[in-house]
Amino acid sequence: MDLEIGGRVAIVTGASAGIGYAVAKELQENGARVVMVARDRTRLEGAGEALKKGGEVLTIACDVTEQTASQQIVEKTLANFGQIDILVNNAGRAHAGGLMQSTDDDWSSMIDVKITAMRRLCKAVVPEMRRRRWGRIVNMSSIGGIYPNPKLLISHVLSAAINNLTKSLALEIAGDGILVNAIGIGAVATDNWANNMIPALRRARPEFSALSEDEVLAKVSAERTPIGRAGDPREIAAIAAFLSSNRNGFVTGDTIEASGGADRFM
């Protein structure tokens, strides 16, 4: 299916690896010019070099939680490509633990990356999208925003906020030709899973202590996911690409569940 985004300019945050990289690659393969944003300059430049073989790519190494980051990203994108059509807010991470294990610093850092940075970036790109009377925004969320799990309290409280932000913004700017949606992601095999979720699972379930990361993910996915496996970043990227495309003209304000049928994250 032709997504009809040839020549469009897409900003993807958290784009150096995992779902973000897969989204950037999918958009580029469909003809978009891609702006890849991430904190780790070395990792980002490596990812950017891989994609530059297929088309126009701009890499911007920055921390999206910095107050001026959103404006810098917009200014650099406009200076290089002259337009902004698509924003995929993917930066963020999961945080394991319940209310009694969480600290004020945990809450502050997670709010900064999952809500404040997202809000600022949306606000920064909307004027340009309004000017062109076309835009697509996709916010990465979690099925925990719909089906909360107390073992991931902060992440799931903020995922619910992302879903609400998505719906509210979609209603505000629908008349400007801008569609805004979220993807409620379940268990997907990424570094984020390996670095954040698997250690928590091993602490909670001693029988996992001797298993490899792949074995833990496979076992939990078989238990929790009706289709019996974890997701692949490319599967999330395909959804994001459609929502970001001209072929999507009627879906806005929605949170698409992409969890293999699961209603629990772990």
C-alpha positions, 0 to 999 in steps of 0.5 A, a space after each residue: 500500500 502506498 502511504 502517500 508520504 513521499 517528500 513529507 518530513 517526519 521527526 522521530 524522537 528516541 530514534 537511535 534504537 528499538 521502536 524509534 529506529 524501526 519507525 524512522 526506517 519505515 517512514 523513510 522506506 515510504 519516501 519520507 525525509 526523516 529527522 532522528 532525535 536521541 540523547 546518545 550522540 554516538 548511537 544516534 549517528 550510527 543509526 543515522 548513517 545506516 538510514 542515510 543509505 536509503 534517503 535524506 536523514 537529519 540527526 539531532 542529538 539532544 535531551 528532549 527534556 531540556 526546556 529549549 529542546 523542542 524549539 531547537 528541533 523545530 528550528 533545525 528541521 525547518 532549516 534543513 528541510 523547510 517543513 514539518 509534516 509528521 511527529 512521532 513522540 517515542 522518547 521515554 522508558 518504562 519504570 518498574 515498581 509500585 507507589 511505595 517503591 517510587 520516589 519524587 525523583 522517579 516521578 519527576 524524571 518520568 513526567 519530564 520525558 513522557 509528558 512534558 517533552 511530548 507536550 512541548 514538541 506537539 506545541 512546537 510543531 503544530 503552527 507549521 502543520 497548521 500553516 500547511 493544513 496537514 499534519 500527523 502526530 503519533 504518541 507512543 503510549 502503553 496498554 497500561 494506560 488502559 489496563 493499569 498494572 500496579 507493578 508499573 505504576 508511574 509508567 501506566 499513570 503517565 500512559 493514561 495521561 498520554 492517551 488523554 493528551 492525545 484525545 484532547 489535542 486531536 479534538 483541538 486541531 482536527 479542523 486544521 487538517 492535523 490528526 493525532 493518535 497514540 499507540 498502546 504498546 504491549 511487550 515488545 522485544 527492545 533494549 528498554 525491555 531488557 534494561 528495565 522490565 527483565 531485572 524487575 521480573 527476575 526480582 519478582 520471580 526467582 525462577 527466572 534468575 537463571 534464564 537468559 533475557 530472551 528466555 525470560 521474555 519468551 516465557 512471560 510473553 507466552 504467559 501473558 500474550 494471547 498470540 504467544 510471543 512478544 511484539 517486534 518493533 517493526 510491527 509497531 512501526 507499521 502502525 505508526 507509519 499508517 497513522 502518520 500517512 495520507 492514507 489515514 484520513 479518518 482516524 484521530 484521537 484514538 489509542 490503538 492497542 498493539 499488544 498481541 491481545 494482552 491486557 497486562 504489560 507484565 
